[in-house]
Amino acid sequence: MALTDAEFFTVLLDAWKTTTRAAESYWEPKRHGDTFSVYAVGRDDSRTLVAVGLSEADAEWLCGVHGCMPEVVRRLRQAVDEADRLDRERDEREQLIADLSRQLDVKGAS
């Protein structure tokens, strides 16, 4: 069974919340020789190792996506809400047009 957009966004955010120290840290790449590691860095500068052996591009991408996930989900939810609102407004306008058209038909038949 396919997920709705809202359900999919909830799954994404719930998965993000289970990542290492998601709620109280940011992820930072750190060079170690030819590869990079990723650390979850807390407000008190404490560090928890998340990943090792990454390329610079992979480490940067992983940290960037991890850092923006809550904002991305928030914006996606806003976009879905706005699309739903616009759909409702369009439906209301179409109903109004249909009602006015029926009224004109009735008056024209009289």
N, C-alpha and C positions, 0 to 999 in steps of 0.2 A: 504494500500500500504506500502510495506516495505521500510525502509530508507536504503540508501547506507551507507557504513562505514563512509564516509566523512560527510554526513548529520547527522548521529548519533553522531559523535564527536562534531559537531557544536551545536547540541541540548544540549549535556552534558555541554559544555563550556558556552553556553548562560544561562543555568539553574544556573550554578555556579555563573555567573556574577550577578544574581538577589539576591543572598544570602546577608545577613547582612554585609555591609561594605566590600564586597569581594575585591574590588580593592585597598583599603587603609589599610587593617588590616590583622592580622592573628588570628586564633581562639585558645583559651587556656582553658583547663579544670581547674576548681577550686573546691576543696572539700568544701562541706557544710554539716557537720554532717555525715550522712551515705550515702549521695548522692553527685552527682557532678553537677555543672552548667558549661555551656560553655559561654565564653565571646569573643566578637570580640575586639581585642586590637589594637588600632591605634598607629601610629608612636609617637604620643605625650603621649602615655600610657593611653589615654582615653579608657573607656570600655563600651561596649554595650552588654547587656544580650541577649543571643541567645537561650539557652535552660536550663531547670532546671529538677531536679529529675532523672538524669541519673545514671547508674552504672559507675564505673570507666572505665571498658572496653568499654562501649558505648561512653563515653565522649572522651576517647583517640582515638577511631576509628573515630568518627565524625570529630574531629580536624585534625587527620592525613589525612583522605580522602579529607577534605576541603582544606588543605594546599597543597596537591600534585596534585589536579585536573588539573590546567593549564599545568603542566609538563607532566602528563599522556596523556592528549589530544595531546600535541605537539609531544610526542614520538609515539603515535598511528598514527598520521598523517604522520610522517616520515616513519614508517613501511609500511603504505599503499602506499606511494609514491615510496618506494624502491621496493615493490612487483610489482607495476605497471611498473616500469622501467625494472625489470627482465623479466616480461611477454613480454614487447615489444622487448627486446633483444632476447628472445627465439623465438618469432614469426619471427624476422628478420633472425635468423640462420636457422630456418625451411624453410623459403622462399628461402634462398641461397642454401640449400641442394636440395630442389625441382628443382631449376633452373639448378644446376650442374647436377643433375640426368637426366633432360630432354636433356641437351647438350650432355651427354654421350650416351643417347639413340639415338639421331640424328646421332652422329658420328659413333656409332656402326651399324646403319642401312645403312650407306653409303657404 
